[in-house]
Amino acid sequence: MSEFEKVEHPLANLFPSKFQSFDEWLARWNSTKVLGEKLGLLHCLQVTEYWLDKREQTAFFLLDVADGHRTGKPFHYNWREHDAKNTNKNREIISRKAFDVLCVKLFTAGKEGYPPLWWWMLSNQESFDKLLWFCRPEADNYDRPYKGEEVRHQTEVFGEFLQDFARLGWAYDGSLYQYRHDENPEEIRARLVAARPQFIEILCYLRQLWWLNQPMSGFSTDFPELDRACLAKLKGIALGTDLPLPEQDINASSDCIRRPKTLHEAICGGSVAAEILVLHSIRQREQKRIAGLFEASRRRWQEAERQQKLRLVAKQQDALAKRATELTR
């Protein structure tokens, strides 16, 4: 027997254990400052099933840690700190790992026929607000998932989630994934409708705002509803964004990037928000005009039906009178 065959396996006397609760995991997290241990603990959350009684607390923790993972903006950056540059870089590494965990445990679509893994966060206002907070465009938490470009897998996962999440403001179907008896579809719908302005910001950031100009289904005349809050948000985007516009003053600089003064001017500069507003106005006017034509047609049809019935009654009365005359002879 060789010398190496006599050596005991390094794991022979190891009896691995699992964290029994999120509180136990959190205590270990708070007790270490070592980068590798922090990353390992986050990976532990990635491969561990949620503690159901702490699911919300776990998700909130990961969202807080992952916030700013792309730019590090929320992190305190003090040049007086020892090795400040590497310290902040390590913070970004930890934050990015938390985001990767979220892409596996929260932002994925899940199994076919089942609700997405994040669906439970729609059920109460606090968790919904937390999710909406993380998705705010100004946080710069995500890359735009442009088609045809090389992007990280996490970018694709989060981009698909954002698209589905934002569209729920108009396309929510309360009967689709109603697995829990405590879910209130009407309450969730009201919550989503109230968040439409924020969803518009997300769609704009994703360059998916054109979706609001599409029918809700094939061969449908129903478009996403634009209430007063939606119209105000779209107008703010259309008139509050610098756009490339033609020169209007010979003394102006060659740089013609400026804010438009009207929606038509914004359309000239390529504003999708302005296009939506103008087309919405035209659509509303045309729908009203066509509805008037339909109502006039309906009245004509009803009048024709009434006249036909009157003629039928008159004809029947004539026949009865003729029959009565014949019987009295």
Backbone hydrogen bonds, N-H to C=O, Kabsch-Sander energy under -0.5 kcal/mol:
donor,donor_aa,acceptor,acceptor_aa,energy
6,K,2,S,-0.7
6,K,3,E,-0.6
7,V,4,F,-0.8
12,A,9,H,-2.0
14,L,11,L,-1.6
25,W,21,S,-1.9
26,L,22,F,-3.2
27,A,23,D,-2.1
28,R,24,E,-1.6
29,W,25,W,-2.3
30,N,26,L,-2.6
31,S,27,A,-0.9
32,T,29,W,-1.0
38,K,34,V,-2.4
39,L,35,L,-2.5
40,G,36,G,-2.3
41,L,37,E,-2.5
42,L,38,K,-2.0
43,H,39,L,-2.3
44,C,40,G,-1.8
45,L,41,L,-1.4
46,Q,42,L,-1.4
47,V,43,H,-1.6
48,T,44,C,-0.7
52,L,50,Y,-0.9
54,K,51,W,-2.7
55,R,52,L,-1.0
58,T,54,K,-2.8
59,A,55,R,-2.5
60,F,56,E,-2.7
61,F,57,Q,-2.2
62,L,58,T,-2.2
63,L,59,A,-2.4
64,D,60,F,-2.3
65,V,61,F,-2.4
66,A,62,L,-2.6
67,D,63,L,-1.1
69,H,66,A,-1.9
72,G,68,G,-3.1
75,F,72,G,-1.2
78,N,76,H,-0.6
79,W,77,Y,-0.6
81,E,78,N,-2.0
84,A,81,E,-1.1
87,T,83,D,-2.2
88,N,84,A,-2.3
89,K,85,K,-1.8
90,N,86,N,-2.5
91,R,87,T,-1.8
92,E,88,N,-2.1
93,I,89,K,-2.0
94,I,90,N,-2.3
95,S,91,R,-2.7
96,R,92,E,-2.8
97,K,93,I,-2.0
98,A,94,I,-2.1
99,F,95,S,-1.8
100,D,96,R,-2.2
101,V,97,K,-2.1
102,L,98,A,-2.0
103,C,99,F,-2.0
104,V,100,D,-1.1
104,V,101,V,-0.5
105,K,101,V,-3.0
106,L,102,L,-2.8
107,F,102,L,-2.6
114,Y,111,K,-1.9
117,L,108,T,-1.6
119,W,116,P,-1.7
121,M,118,W,-1.9
122,L,119,W,-1.9
123,S,120,W,-1.4
128,F,124,N,-2.1
129,D,125,Q,-2.8
130,K,126,E,-1.9
131,L,127,S,-2.1
132,L,128,F,-2.5
133,W,129,D,-2.4
134,F,130,K,-2.0
135,C,131,L,-1.5
136,R,133,W,-1.3
139,A,136,R,-1.5
140,D,137,P,-1.9
146,Y,144,R,-2.2
149,E,146,Y,-1.1
151,V,149,E,-0.6
156,E,152,R,-1.8
157,V,153,H,-2.5
158,F,154,Q,-2.8
159,G,155,T,-2.4
160,E,156,E,-2.4
161,F,157,V,-2.0
162,L,158,F,-2.8
163,Q,159,G,-2.1
164,D,160,E,-2.4
165,F,161,F,-3.3
166,A,162,L,-2.8
167,R,163,Q,-1.8
168,L,164,D,-0.9
168,L,165,F,-0.7
169,G,166,A,-1.3
170,W,167,R,-2.0
171,A,167,R,-2.5
172,Y,168,L,-1.1
174,G,172,Y,-0.5
176,L,173,D,-1.6
177,Y,173,D,-0.5
178,Q,175,S,-0.5
179,Y,177,Y,-1.5
183,E,180,R,-1.1
188,I,184,N,-2.4
189,R,185,P,-2.7
190,A,186,E,-2.2
191,R,187,E,-1.9
192,L,188,I,-2.3
193,V,189,R,-2.7
194,A,190,A,-2.1
195,A,191,R,-0.8
196,R,193,V,-1.6
198,Q,195,A,-0.5
199,F,195,A,-2.2
200,I,196,R,-2.5
201,E,197,P,-1.6
202,I,198,Q,-1.9
203,L,199,F,-2.7
204,C,200,I,-2.4
205,Y,201,E,-2.3
206,L,202,I,-2.2
207,R,204,C,-1.1
208,Q,203,L,-3.5
209,L,203,L,-0.6
211,W,208,Q,-1.9
212,L,209,L,-1.8
213,N,210,W,-2.2
214,Q,211,W,-1.8
216,M,222,D,-3.4
220,S,217,S,-1.2
223,F,221,T,-0.6
227,D,225,E,-0.6
231,L,227,D,-2.5
232,A,228,R,-2.2
233,K,229,A,-2.1
234,L,230,C,-2.7
235,K,231,L,-2.3
236,G,232,A,-2.2
237,I,233,K,-2.0
238,A,234,L,-2.9
239,L,235,K,-2.6
240,G,236,G,-1.1
243,L,258,R,-3.3
245,L,243,L,-0.7
245,L,256,C,-2.1
252,A,249,D,-1.8
256,C,254,S,-1.0
258,R,243,L,-2.3
258,R,256,C,-0.8
266,A,262,T,-2.0
267,I,263,L,-2.3
268,C,264,H,-1.7
269,G,265,E,-1.1
270,G,267,I,-1.7
271,S,266,A,-2.3
272,V,270,G,-0.6
275,E,271,S,-1.7
276,I,272,V,-2.5
277,L,273,A,-2.1
278,V,274,A,-2.6
279,L,275,E,-2.8
280,H,276,I,-2.5
281,S,277,L,-2.1
282,I,278,V,-2.4
283,R,279,L,-3.1
284,Q,280,H,-2.6
285,R,281,S,-2.2
286,E,282,I,-2.9
287,Q,283,R,-2.7
288,K,284,Q,-2.0
289,R,285,R,-2.2
290,I,286,E,-3.2
291,A,287,Q,-2.4
292,G,288,K,-1.9
293,L,289,R,-2.0
294,F,290,I,-2.6
295,E,291,A,-2.5
296,A,292,G,-2.4
297,S,293,L,-2.4
298,R,294,F,-2.6
299,R,295,E,-2.3
300,R,296,A,-2.3
301,W,297,S,-2.5
302,Q,298,R,-2.7
303,E,299,R,-2.6
304,A,300,R,-2.6
305,E,301,W,-2.5
306,R,302,Q,-2.5
307,Q,303,E,-2.7
308,Q,304,A,-2.3
309,K,305,E,-2.3
310,L,306,R,-2.4
311,R,307,Q,-2.6
312,L,308,Q,-2.2
313,V,309,K,-2.7
314,A,310,L,-2.8
315,K,311,R,-2.4
316,Q,312,L,-2.4
317,Q,313,V,-2.6
318,D,314,A,-2.4
319,A,315,K,-2.1
320,L,316,Q,-2.3
321,A,317,Q,-2.6
322,K,318,D,-2.4
323,R,319,A,-2.2
324,A,320,L,-2.5
325,T,321,A,-2.2
326,E,322,K,-2.0
327,L,323,R,-1.7
328,T,324,A,-1.3
329,R,325,T,-0.5
329,R,326,E,-0.6
